[in-house]
Amino acid sequence: MSLLLATPASAGIEVFSASHLTLSNVPSNAVVVELDALVGLDEVLSLGLPANPDQAGSVALERMQGERWAEMLERYEHAALAVSRAWVLGVEKIPAVVVDGNVVYGETDVARAVYLIEEAMSHAE
């Protein structure tokens, strides 16, 4: 686990993780992002596609014209924005808990990570 203090960049608690990691003690006001969500969405979209590329293209086009496509697009957009947010914040590894631009890496207990950040911030003042 490591702690990085930086100039405050945003308000709130942001947690960057992946689907294979188990987080604990996540505050209700935290925004949790699984950075591998795009891969999962790709897997859902390609599930059951035929091996023949022309047939797969037809099935994919049919799915994209279906009623659930708008929901999938929204999920893709959310996942892509989350990855962009992690990049903007300079998140280098996961799990990462970010509070006001300060980050703790490697701590899956989110409440503990928030506590460590708040302690470090109080000593920096």
The first five atom37 places (N, CA, C, CB, O) and aatype in JSON, in Angstrom:
{
  "aatype": [12, 15, 10, 10, 10, 0, 16, 14, 0, 15, 0, 7, 9, 6, 19, 13, 15, 0, 15, 8, 10, 16, 10, 15, 2, 19, 14, 15, 2, 0, 19, 19, 19, 6, 10, 3, 0, 10, 19, 7, 10, 3, 6, 19, 10, 15, 10, 7, 10, 14, 0, 2, 14, 3, 5, 0, 7, 15, 19, 0, 10, 6, 1, 12, 5, 7, 6, 1, 17, 0, 6, 12, 10, 6, 1, 18, 6, 8, 0, 0, 10, 0, 19, 15, 1, 0, 17, 19, 10, 7, 19, 6, 11, 9, 14, 0, 19, 19, 19, 3, 7, 2, 19, 19, 18, 7, 6, 16, 3, 19, 0, 1, 0, 19, 18, 10, 9, 6, 6, 0, 12, 15, 8, 0, 6],
  "atom_mask": [
    [1, 1, 1, 1, 1],
    [1, 1, 1, 1, 1],
    [1, 1, 1, 1, 1],
    [1, 1, 1, 1, 1],
    [1, 1, 1, 1, 1],
    [1, 1, 1, 1, 1],
    [1, 1, 1, 1, 1],
    [1, 1, 1, 1, 1],
    [1, 1, 1, 1, 1],
    [1, 1, 1, 1, 1],
    [1, 1, 1, 1, 1],
    [1, 1, 1, 0, 1],
    [1, 1, 1, 1, 1],
    [1, 1, 1, 1, 1],
    [1, 1, 1, 1, 1],
    [1, 1, 1, 1, 1],
    [1, 1, 1, 1, 1],
    [1, 1, 1, 1, 1],
    [1, 1, 1, 1, 1],
    [1, 1, 1, 1, 1],
    [1, 1, 1, 1, 1],
    [1, 1, 1, 1, 1],
    [1, 1, 1, 1, 1],
    [1, 1, 1, 1, 1],
    [1, 1, 1, 1, 1],
    [1, 1, 1, 1, 1],
    [1, 1, 1, 1, 1],
    [1, 1, 1, 1, 1],
    [1, 1, 1, 1, 1],
    [1, 1, 1, 1, 1],
    [1, 1, 1, 1, 1],
    [1, 1, 1, 1, 1],
    [1, 1, 1, 1, 1],
    [1, 1, 1, 1, 1],
    [1, 1, 1, 1, 1],
    [1, 1, 1, 1, 1],
    [1, 1, 1, 1, 1],
    [1, 1, 1, 1, 1],
    [1, 1, 1, 1, 1],
    [1, 1, 1, 0, 1],
    [1, 1, 1, 1, 1],
    [1, 1, 1, 1, 1],
    [1, 1, 1, 1, 1],
    [1, 1, 1, 1, 1],
    [1, 1, 1, 1, 1],
    [1, 1, 1, 1, 1],
    [1, 1, 1, 1, 1],
    [1, 1, 1, 0, 1],
    [1, 1, 1, 1, 1],
    [1, 1, 1, 1, 1],
    [1, 1, 1, 1, 1],
    [1, 1, 1, 1, 1],
    [1, 1, 1, 1, 1],
    [1, 1, 1, 1, 1],
    [1, 1, 1, 1, 1],
    [1, 1, 1, 1, 1],
    [1, 1, 1, 0, 1],
    [1, 1, 1, 1, 1],
    [1, 1, 1, 1, 1],
    [1, 1, 1, 1, 1],
    [1, 1, 1, 1, 1],
    [1, 1, 1, 1, 1],
    [1, 1, 1, 1, 1],
    [1, 1, 1, 1, 1],
    [1, 1, 1, 1, 1],
    [1, 1, 1, 0, 1],
    [1, 1, 1, 1, 1],
    [1, 1, 1, 1, 1],
    [1, 1, 1, 1, 1],
    [1, 1, 1, 1, 1],
    [1, 1, 1, 1, 1],
    [1, 1, 1, 1, 1],
    [1, 1, 1, 1, 1],
    [1, 1, 1, 1, 1],
    [1, 1, 1, 1, 1],
    [1, 1, 1, 1, 1],
    [1, 1, 1, 1, 1],
    [1, 1, 1, 1, 1],
    [1, 1, 1, 1, 1],
    [1, 1, 1, 1, 1],
    [1, 1, 1, 1, 1],
    [1, 1, 1, 1, 1],
    [1, 1, 1, 1, 1],
    [1, 1, 1, 1, 1],
    [1, 1, 1, 1, 1],
    [1, 1, 1, 1, 1],
    [1, 1, 1, 1, 1],
    [1, 1, 1, 1, 1],
    [1, 1, 1, 1, 1],
    [1, 1, 1, 0, 1],
    [1, 1, 1, 1, 1],
    [1, 1, 1, 1, 1],
    [1, 1, 1, 1, 1],
    [1, 1, 1, 1, 1],
    [1, 1, 1, 1, 1],
    [1, 1, 1, 1, 1],
    [1, 1, 1, 1, 1],
    [1, 1, 1, 1, 1],
    [1, 1, 1, 1, 1],
    [1, 1, 1, 1, 1],
    [1, 1, 1, 0, 1],
    [1, 1, 1, 1, 1],
    [1, 1, 1, 1, 1],
    [1, 1, 1, 1, 1],
    [1, 1, 1, 1, 1],
    [1, 1, 1, 0, 1],
    [1, 1, 1, 1, 1],
    [1, 1, 1, 1, 1],
    [1, 1, 1, 1, 1],
    [1, 1, 1, 1, 1],
    [1, 1, 1, 1, 1],
    [1, 1, 1, 1, 1],
    [1, 1, 1, 1, 1],
    [1, 1, 1, 1, 1],
    [1, 1, 1, 1, 1],
    [1, 1, 1, 1, 1],
    [1, 1, 1, 1, 1],
    [1, 1, 1, 1, 1],
    [1, 1, 1, 1, 1],
    [1, 1, 1, 1, 1],
    [1, 1, 1, 1, 1],
    [1, 1, 1, 1, 1],
    [1, 1, 1, 1, 1],
    [1, 1, 1, 1, 1],
    [1, 1, 1, 1, 1]
  ],
  "atom_positions": [
    [[0.85, -1.17, 0.0], [0.0, 0.0, 0.0], [0.89, 1.23, 0.0], [-0.97, 0.0, 1.22], [1.9, 1.26, 0.7]],
    [[0.53, 2.24, -0.78], [1.3, 3.48, -0.8], [0.34, 4.66, -0.78], [2.23, 3.55, -2.04], [-0.81, 4.56, -1.21]],
    [[0.84, 5.79, -0.28], [0.03, 7.0, -0.15], [0.71, 8.1, -0.94], [-0.15, 7.41, 1.34], [1.92, 8.3, -0.83]],
    [[-0.07, 8.81, -1.74], [0.45, 9.91, -2.53], [-0.41, 11.13, -2.26], [0.47, 9.57, -4.05], [-1.61, 11.12, -2.52]],
    [[0.22, 12.2, -1.74], [-0.51, 13.45, -1.52], [-0.28, 14.36, -2.71], [-0.07, 14.15, -0.2], [0.84, 14.49, -3.2]],
    [[-1.34, 14.97, -3.15], [-1.26, 15.87, -4.31], [-2.15, 17.06, -4.06], [-1.66, 15.14, -5.63], [-2.87, 17.12, -3.06]],
    [[-2.1, 18.0, -4.97], [-2.99, 19.15, -4.88], [-4.42, 18.67, -5.11], [-2.61, 20.23, -5.91], [-4.66, 17.91, -6.04]],
    [[-5.38, 19.09, -4.28], [-6.75, 18.65, -4.47], [-7.25, 18.92, -5.88], [-7.66, 19.32, -3.46], [-7.11, 20.03, -6.4]],
    [[-7.85, 17.9, -6.49], [-8.33, 18.04, -7.86], [-9.83, 17.83, -7.96], [-7.62, 17.08, -8.76], [-10.47, 18.29, -8.91]],
    [[-10.4, 17.13, -6.99], [-11.83, 16.86, -7.06], [-12.35, 16.6, -5.66], [-12.14, 15.67, -8.0], [-11.59, 16.31, -4.74]],
    [[-13.63, 16.69, -5.52], [-14.25, 16.42, -4.22], [-14.83, 15.02, -4.22], [-15.34, 17.47, -3.89], [-15.17, 14.48, -5.27]],
    [[-14.94, 14.44, -3.06], [-15.56, 13.14, -2.94], [-14.56, 12.01, -2.93], [0.0, 0.0, 0.0], [-13.35, 12.21, -3.03]],
    [[-15.12, 10.8, -2.8], [-14.31, 9.59, -2.75], [-14.5, 8.83, -4.06], [-14.7, 8.69, -1.52], [-15.62, 8.52, -4.44]],
    [[-13.4, 8.55, -4.73], [-13.44, 7.77, -5.96], [-12.57, 6.55, -5.75], [-12.95, 8.61, -7.19], [-11.44, 6.64, -5.27]],
    [[-13.1, 5.39, -6.12], [-12.39, 4.14, -5.96], [-12.23, 3.51, -7.34], [-13.13, 3.18, -4.98], [-13.22, 3.27, -8.04]],
    [[-11.0, 3.25, -7.72], [-10.71, 2.61, -9.01], [-10.22, 1.21, -8.73], [-9.65, 3.42, -9.83], [-9.26, 1.0, -8.0]],
    [[-10.92, 0.23, -9.32], [-10.65, -1.16, -9.02], [-10.83, -1.99, -10.29], [-11.58, -1.67, -7.9], [-10.81, -1.46, -11.4]],
    [[-11.0, -3.29, -10.11], [-11.28, -4.21, -11.22], [-12.23, -5.28, -10.7], [-9.96, -4.84, -11.8], [-12.36, -5.48, -9.5]],
    [[-12.87, -5.97, -11.61], [-13.9, -6.94, -11.23], [-13.35, -8.09, -10.4], [-14.56, -7.49, -12.46], [-14.11, -8.72, -9.65]],
    [[-12.07, -8.4, -10.5], [-11.5, -9.52, -9.74], [-11.08, -9.13, -8.32], [-10.3, -10.07, -10.48], [-10.69, -10.0, -7.54]],
    [[-11.15, -7.85, -7.96], [-10.77, -7.41, -6.62], [-12.01, -7.25, -5.75], [-10.0, -6.08, -6.69], [-13.06, -6.79, -6.21]],
    [[-11.88, -7.64, -4.49], [-12.98, -7.5, -3.54], [-12.69, -6.33, -2.62], [-13.19, -8.8, -2.72], [-11.7, -6.32, -1.9]],
    [[-13.57, -5.33, -2.65], [-13.44, -4.16, -1.8], [-14.29, -4.34, -0.55], [-13.85, -2.87, -2.55], [-15.31, -5.03, -0.57]],
    [[-13.85, -3.72, 0.55], [-14.63, -3.78, 1.78], [-14.8, -2.38, 2.35], [-13.97, -4.71, 2.81], [-14.06, -1.46, 2.01]],
    [[-15.8, -2.24, 3.21], [-16.06, -0.98, 3.91], [-16.12, 0.22, 2.97], [-15.0, -0.74, 4.96], [-15.48, 1.24, 3.19]],
    [[-16.9, 0.06, 1.91], [-17.04, 1.13, 0.92], [-18.11, 2.1, 1.42], [-17.4, 0.55, -0.49], [-19.27, 1.71, 1.57]],
    [[-17.74, 3.37, 1.67], [-18.74, 4.36, 2.1], [-19.83, 4.53, 1.04], [-18.06, 5.71, 2.4], [-19.58, 4.4, -0.15]],
    [[-21.03, 4.83, 1.49], [-22.16, 4.96, 0.56], [-21.98, 6.12, -0.42], [-23.45, 5.14, 1.33], [-22.58, 6.12, -1.49]],
    [[-21.16, 7.1, -0.06], [-20.95, 8.25, -0.95], [-19.78, 8.07, -1.91], [-20.74, 9.5, -0.12], [-19.43, 8.99, -2.64]],
    [[-19.17, 6.9, -1.9], [-18.02, 6.64, -2.79], [-18.5, 6.25, -4.18], [-17.12, 5.53, -2.2], [-19.51, 5.56, -4.34]],
    [[-17.77, 6.71, -5.17], [-18.0, 6.3, -6.55], [-17.0, 5.2, -6.85], [-17.87, 7.51, -7.57], [-15.79, 5.43, -6.82]],
    [[-17.5, 3.99, -7.14], [-16.63, 2.84, -7.41], [-16.64, 2.55, -8.9], [-17.09, 1.6, -6.6], [-17.7, 2.44, -9.52]],
    [[-15.45, 2.43, -9.45], [-15.3, 2.21, -10.88], [-14.45, 0.96, -11.1], [-14.67, 3.44, -11.58], [-13.34, 0.84, -10.57]],
    [[-14.98, 0.03, -11.89], [-14.2, -1.13, -12.3], [-13.6, -0.8, -13.67], [-15.07, -2.44, -12.35], [-14.31, -0.69, -14.66]],
    [[-12.29, -0.65, -13.68], [-11.62, -0.21, -14.91], [-11.62, -1.26, -16.01], [-10.22, 0.19, -14.6], [-11.3, -0.94, -17.15]],
    [[-11.96, -2.49, -15.69], [-12.04, -3.53, -16.72], [-13.47, -3.71, -17.25], [-11.53, -4.85, -16.16], [-13.76, -4.7, -17.93]],
    [[-14.34, -2.77, -16.95], [-15.75, -2.87, -17.37], [-15.89, -2.9, -18.9], [-16.55, -1.7, -16.81], [-16.77, -3.58, -19.42]],
    [[-15.04, -2.18, -19.61], [-15.13, -2.18, -21.08], [-14.91, -3.57, -21.65], [-14.11, -1.2, -21.68], [-15.59, -3.98, -22.59]],
    [[-13.96, -4.3, -21.08], [-13.69, -5.66, -21.55], [-14.91, -6.54, -21.31], [-12.45, -6.25, -20.82], [-15.29, -7.33, -22.18]],
    [[-15.52, -6.39, -20.15], [-16.72, -7.16, -19.85], [-17.86, -6.86, -20.81], [0.0, 0.0, 0.0], [-18.58, -7.76, -21.23]],
    [[-18.01, -5.58, -21.15], [-19.05, -5.2, -22.1], [-18.78, -5.78, -23.48], [-19.17, -3.68, -22.18], [-19.7, -6.22, -24.17]],
    [[-17.52, -5.78, -23.88], [-17.15, -6.39, -25.17], [-17.49, -7.88, -25.18], [-15.64, -6.19, -25.44], [-17.97, -8.4, -26.19]],
    [[-17.24, -8.54, -24.06], [-17.55, -9.97, -23.97], [-19.05, -10.2, -24.09], [-17.03, -10.55, -22.66], [-19.48, -11.14, -24.76]],
    [[-19.85, -9.36, -23.45], [-21.31, -9.49, -23.53], [-21.77, -9.26, -24.96], [-22.0, -8.49, -22.57], [-22.61, -10.0, -25.48]],
    [[-21.22, -8.24, -25.59], [-21.62, -7.91, -26.96], [-21.27, -9.02, -27.94], [-20.97, -6.61, -27.39], [-22.02, -9.27, -28.89]],
    [[-20.14, -9.67, -27.73], [-19.7, -10.69, -28.68], [-20.15, -12.1, -28.31], [-18.2, -10.66, -28.8], [-19.85, -13.06, -29.03]],
    [[-20.85, -12.25, -27.21], [-21.3, -13.56, -26.75], [-22.17, -14.24, -27.8], [-22.06, -13.43, -25.44], [-23.17, -13.68, -28.25]],
    [[-21.79, -15.44, -28.17], [-22.59, -16.24, -29.1], [-22.52, -15.82, -30.55], [0.0, 0.0, 0.0], [-23.33, -16.28, -31.36]],
    [[-21.56, -14.97, -30.9], [-21.45, -14.59, -32.31], [-20.93, -15.78, -33.13], [-20.51, -13.36, -32.49], [-20.07, -16.53, -32.65]],
    [[-21.43, -15.95, -34.34], [-20.94, -17.03, -35.21], [-19.47, -16.82, -35.58], [-21.8, -17.13, -36.49], [-18.98, -15.69, -35.58]],
    [[-18.78, -17.89, -35.9], [-17.36, -17.81, -36.28], [-17.19, -17.13, -37.64], [-16.74, -19.21, -36.32], [-16.17, -16.49, -37.89]],
    [[-18.17, -17.26, -38.51], [-18.11, -16.65, -39.83], [-18.23, -15.12, -39.67], [-19.24, -17.21, -40.77], [-19.21, -14.64, -39.11]],
    [[-17.24, -14.36, -40.17], [-17.26, -12.91, -39.99], [-18.49, -12.22, -40.58], [-16.03, -12.32, -40.61], [-19.0, -11.27, -39.97]],
    [[-18.97, -12.67, -41.73], [-20.15, -12.04, -42.33], [-21.4, -12.29, -41.48], [-20.38, -12.58, -43.76], [-22.2, -11.39, -41.26]],
    [[-21.54, -13.52, -41.0], [-22.67, -13.85, -40.14], [-22.57, -13.09, -38.81], [-22.75, -15.37, -39.9], [-23.57, -12.59, -38.3]],
    [[-21.36, -13.02, -38.27], [-21.15, -12.31, -37.01], [-21.5, -10.84, -37.17], [-19.69, -12.45, -36.53], [-22.11, -10.24, -36.28]],
    [[-21.13, -10.25, -38.3], [-21.46, -8.86, -38.58], [-22.97, -8.63, -38.62], [0.0, 0.0, 0.0], [-23.47, -7.64, -38.11]],
    [[-23.67, -9.56, -39.25], [-25.14, -9.45, -39.33], [-25.78, -9.55, -37.95], [-25.7, -10.54, -40.25], [-26.69, -8.79, -37.63]],
    [[-25.3, -10.49, -37.14], [-25.86, -10.67, -35.79], [-25.55, -9.43, -34.94], [-25.28, -11.96, -35.12], [-26.4, -8.95, -34.2]],
    [[-24.31, -8.93, -35.05], [-23.93, -7.74, -34.29], [-24.79, -6.54, -34.69], [-22.44, -7.41, -34.48], [-25.25, -5.79, -33.83]],
    [[-25.0, -6.36, -35.99], [-25.85, -5.27, -36.47], [-27.27, -5.41, -35.95], [-25.85, -5.23, -38.01], [-27.9, -4.42, -35.56]],
    [[-27.78, -6.63, -35.94], [-29.12, -6.88, -35.41], [-29.19, -6.5, -33.94], [-29.51, -8.36, -35.6], [-30.17, -5.89, -33.49]],
    [[-28.17, -6.85, -33.18], [-28.12, -6.5, -31.75], [-28.09, -4.97, -31.57], [-26.89, -7.14, -31.08], [-28.74, -4.43, -30.67]],
    [[-27.34, -4.3, -32.43], [-27.21, -2.85, -32.32], [-28.5, -2.13, -32.7], [-26.06, -2.36, -33.21], [-28.67, -0.95, -32.36]],
    [[-29.39, -2.8, -33.37], [-30.68, -2.21, -33.71], [-31.77, -2.63, -32.74], [-31.06, -2.6, -35.13], [-32.92, -2.22, -32.88]],
    [[-31.42, -3.43, -31.75], [-32.38, -3.92, -30.77], [-32.67, -2.89, -29.7], [0.0, 0.0, 0.0], [-32.0, -1.86, -29.6]],
    [[-33.68, -3.18, -28.89], [-34.13, -2.25, -27.87], [-33.15, -2.1, -26.72], [-35.46, -2.69, -27.33], [-33.19, -1.08, -26.02]],
    [[-32.27, -3.05, -26.5], [-31.31, -2.96, -25.39], [-30.02, -2.22, -25.78], [-30.96, -4.35, -24.9], [-29.16, -1.98, -24.93]],
    [[-29.89, -1.86, -27.05], [-28.65, -1.23, -27.51], [-28.4, 0.11, -26.82], [-28.7, -1.04, -29.01], [-27.25, 0.42, -26.49]],
    [[-29.44, 0.9, -26.61], [-29.27, 2.21, -25.95], [-28.67, 2.02, -24.56], [-30.62, 2.96, -25.86], [-27.82, 2.8, -24.13]],
    [[-29.12, 1.0, -23.85], [-28.57, 0.7, -22.52], [-27.1, 0.32, -22.62], [-29.38, -0.44, -21.84], [-26.28, 0.75, -21.81]],
    [[-26.75, -0.5, -23.61], [-25.35, -0.9, -23.8], [-24.48, 0.31, -24.12], [-25.24, -1.96, -24.92], [-23.37, 0.43, -23.61]],
    [[-24.98, 1.19, -24.97], [-24.21, 2.39, -25.3], [-23.95, 3.24, -24.06], [-24.96, 3.22, -26.35], [-22.86, 3.78, -23.88]],
    [[-24.95, 3.35, -23.23], [-24.81, 4.13, -21.99], [-23.77, 3.49, -21.07], [-26.16, 4.24, -21.26], [-22.96, 4.18, -20.46]],
    [[-23.79, 2.17, -20.99], [-22.8, 1.46, -20.16], [-21.39, 1.64, -20.73], [-23.15, -0.04, -20.07], [-20.44, 1.84, -19.98]],
    [[-21.25, 1.57, -22.06], [-19.95, 1.8, -22.71], [-19.45, 3.21, -22.41], [-20.06, 1.58, -24.24], [-18.29, 3.41, -22.06]],
    [[-20.34, 4.19, -22.55], [-19.96, 5.58, -22.31], [-19.5, 5.77, -20.87], [-21.14, 6.51, -22.62], [-18.47, 6.4, -20.62]],
    [[-20.25, 5.23, -19.93], [-19.89, 5.35, -18.52], [-18.52, 4.7, -18.25], [-20.98, 4.69, -17.63], [-17.68, 5.29, -17.57]],
    [[-18.31, 3.51, -18.79], [-17.04, 2.82, -18.58], [-15.87, 3.58, -19.2], [-17.11, 1.4, -19.16], [-14.8, 3.66, -18.6]],
    [[-16.06, 4.11, -20.39], [-15.0, 4.87, -21.05], [-14.68, 6.16, -20.3], [-15.39, 5.2, -22.5], [-13.51, 6.52, -20.15]],
    [[-15.71, 6.84, -19.81], [-15.48, 8.06, -19.02], [-14.74, 7.74, -17.73], [-16.82, 8.75, -18.71], [-13.9, 8.53, -17.28]],
    [[-15.04, 6.61, -17.13], [-14.36, 6.21, -15.89], [-12.88, 5.96, -16.14], [-15.01, 4.96, -15.3], [-12.04, 6.37, -15.34]],
    [[-12.56, 5.3, -17.23], [-11.15, 5.07, -17.59], [-10.46, 6.4, -17.84], [-11.03, 4.15, -18.84], [-9.32, 6.6, -17.42]],
    [[-11.14, 7.31, -18.52], [-10.58, 8.65, -18.77], [-10.34, 9.39, -17.46], [-11.52, 9.46, -19.67], [-9.31, 10.05, -17.3]],
    [[-11.28, 9.29, -16.53], [-11.14, 9.96, -15.23], [-9.92, 9.42, -14.49], [-12.43, 9.77, -14.37], [-9.16, 10.2, -13.91]],
    [[-9.73, 8.12, -14.5], [-8.55, 7.53, -13.85], [-7.27, 8.06, -14.48], [-8.6, 5.98, -13.95], [-6.3, 8.35, -13.78]],
    [[-7.27, 8.18, -15.8], [-6.1, 8.68, -16.5], [-5.83, 10.14, -16.12], [-6.28, 8.55, -18.03], [-4.68, 10.51, -15.87]],
    [[-6.87, 10.97, -16.08], [-6.73, 12.38, -15.72], [-6.17, 12.52, -14.31], [-8.09, 13.11, -15.83], [-5.34, 13.39, -14.05]],
    [[-6.63, 11.67, -13.4], [-6.15, 11.72, -12.02], [-4.74, 11.15, -11.87], [-7.1, 10.96, -11.13], [-4.1, 11.34, -10.83]],
    [[-4.25, 10.47, -12.88], [-2.92, 9.89, -12.81], [-2.87, 8.57, -12.05], [0.0, 0.0, 0.0], [-1.82, 8.2, -11.53]],
    [[-4.0, 7.87, -11.99], [-4.03, 6.58, -11.3], [-3.09, 5.63, -12.01], [-5.48, 6.0, -11.25], [-3.19, 5.41, -13.22]],
    [[-2.17, 5.05, -11.24], [-1.12, 4.21, -11.81], [-1.33, 2.73, -11.6], [0.18, 4.59, -11.24], [-0.84, 1.91, -12.38]],
    [[-2.06, 2.36, -10.55], [-2.34, 0.95, -10.29], [-3.62, 0.85, -9.47], [-1.16, 0.27, -9.54], [-4.14, 1.86, -8.99]],
    [[-4.12, -0.37, -9.33], [-5.36, -0.58, -8.62], [-5.16, -1.6, -7.51], [-6.47, -1.04, -9.57], [-4.24, -2.42, -7.59]],
    [[-5.97, -1.57, -6.49], [-7.0, -0.59, -6.24], [-6.4, 0.77, -5.89], [-7.91, -1.06, -5.14], [-5.3, 0.85, -5.35]],
    [[-7.14, 1.81, -6.2], [-6.74, 3.17, -5.87], [-7.94, 3.88, -5.27], [-6.2, 3.94, -7.13], [-9.03, 3.89, -5.85]],
    [[-7.73, 4.48, -4.11], [-8.77, 5.28, -3.47], [-8.32, 6.72, -3.53], [-9.04, 4.81, -1.98], [-7.23, 7.06, -3.05]],
    [[-9.15, 7.58, -4.12], [-8.79, 8.98, -4.33], [-9.77, 9.87, -3.57], [-8.79, 9.32, -5.84], [-10.99, 9.74, -3.69]],
    [[-9.21, 10.78, -2.78], [-10.0, 11.78, -2.06], [-9.34, 13.13, -2.29], [-10.11, 11.45, -0.53], [-8.18, 13.33, -1.91]],
    [[-10.05, 14.04, -2.91], [-9.54, 15.39, -3.17], [-8.16, 15.38, -3.82], [-9.49, 16.19, -1.87], [-7.28, 16.16, -3.45]],
    [[-7.97, 14.49, -4.78], [-6.72, 14.43, -5.51], [-5.61, 13.65, -4.83], [0.0, 0.0, 0.0], [-4.53, 13.48, -5.4]],
    [[-5.85, 13.18, -3.62], [-4.87, 12.37, -2.89], [-5.24, 10.91, -3.04], [-4.81, 12.79, -1.4], [-6.43, 10.56, -3.03]],
    [[-4.24, 10.04, -3.17], [-4.53, 8.65, -3.49], [-3.78, 7.69, -2.57], [-4.17, 8.36, -4.94], [-2.64, 7.93, -2.17]],
    [[-4.46, 6.6, -2.25], [-3.84, 5.45, -1.58], [-3.97, 4.28, -2.55], [-4.53, 5.14, -0.17], [-5.06, 3.97, -3.03]],
    [[-2.85, 3.63, -2.82], [-2.84, 2.46, -3.69], [-2.75, 1.18, -2.85], [-1.65, 2.54, -4.69], [-2.13, 1.17, -1.79]],
    [[-3.37, 0.13, -3.33], [-3.19, -1.2, -2.77], [-4.06, -1.53, -1.57], [0.0, 0.0, 0.0], [-3.94, -2.63, -1.03]],
    [[-4.91, -0.63, -1.14], [-5.76, -0.87, 0.03], [-7.17, -1.21, -0.44], [-5.77, 0.36, 0.98], [-7.84, -0.38, -1.05]],
    [[-7.63, -2.44, -0.14], [-8.98, -2.84, -0.54], [-10.03, -2.44, 0.5], [-9.03, -4.34, -0.77], [-11.22, -2.46, 0.21]],
    [[-9.6, -2.09, 1.7], [-10.52, -1.57, 2.72], [-10.63, -0.07, 2.47], [-10.0, -1.89, 4.21], [-9.76, 0.71, 2.88]],
    [[-11.7, 0.34, 1.81], [-11.84, 1.72, 1.36], [-11.9, 2.69, 2.53], [-13.09, 1.87, 0.5], [-11.31, 3.76, 2.47]],
    [[-12.61, 2.33, 3.6], [-12.7, 3.21, 4.76], [-11.31, 3.45, 5.36], [-13.64, 2.61, 5.83], [-10.99, 4.57, 5.78]],
    [[-10.49, 2.42, 5.39], [-9.11, 2.57, 5.91], [-8.3, 3.49, 5.0], [-8.41, 1.19, 6.03], [-7.56, 4.34, 5.49]],
    [[-8.44, 3.34, 3.71], [-7.72, 4.2, 2.77], [-8.13, 5.66, 2.94], [-7.96, 3.75, 1.33], [-7.29, 6.55, 2.93]],
    [[-9.44, 5.89, 3.11], [-9.93, 7.26, 3.32], [-9.35, 7.81, 4.62], [-11.48, 7.29, 3.36], [-8.94, 8.97, 4.68]],
    [[-9.32, 7.0, 5.66], [-8.75, 7.41, 6.94], [-7.27, 7.79, 6.77], [-8.89, 6.28, 7.99], [-6.83, 8.82, 7.29]],
    [[-6.51, 6.98, 6.05], [-5.09, 7.27, 5.84], [-4.9, 8.59, 5.09], [-4.42, 6.13, 5.05], [-4.01, 9.37, 5.41]],
    [[-5.74, 8.83, 4.1], [-5.65, 10.08, 3.35], [-5.99, 11.27, 4.25], [-6.59, 10.06, 2.13], [-5.28, 12.28, 4.26]],
    [[-7.07, 11.13, 5.01], [-7.47, 12.24, 5.9], [-6.4, 12.51, 6.95], [-8.81, 11.93, 6.59], [-6.14, 13.66, 7.28]],
    [[-5.8, 11.47, 7.48], [-4.72, 11.65, 8.46], [-3.52, 12.39, 7.82], [-4.26, 10.26, 9.03], [-2.98, 13.33, 8.39]],
    [[-3.14, 11.94, 6.66], [-2.01, 12.59, 5.97], [-2.32, 14.03, 5.63], [-1.65, 11.83, 4.69], [-1.45, 14.9, 5.75]],
    [[-3.55, 14.3, 5.21], [-3.94, 15.68, 4.88], [-3.94, 16.57, 6.13], [-5.33, 15.7, 4.22], [-3.58, 17.74, 6.06]],
    [[-4.36, 16.01, 7.27], [-4.39, 16.82, 8.5], [-2.98, 17.15, 8.99], [-5.16, 16.09, 9.6], [-2.77, 18.2, 9.6]],
    [[-2.03, 16.26, 8.72], [-0.65, 16.52, 9.11], [0.08, 17.44, 8.12], [0.1, 15.2, 9.23], [1.1, 18.03, 8.44]],
    [[-0.48, 17.54, 6.91], [0.14, 18.4, 5.88], [-0.26, 19.85, 6.04], [-0.24, 17.92, 4.5], [0.37, 20.72, 5.44]],
    [[-1.29, 20.12, 6.84], [-1.79, 21.5, 6.99], [-0.93, 22.31, 7.91], [-3.2, 21.5, 7.5], [-1.21, 23.49, 8.14]]
  ]
}
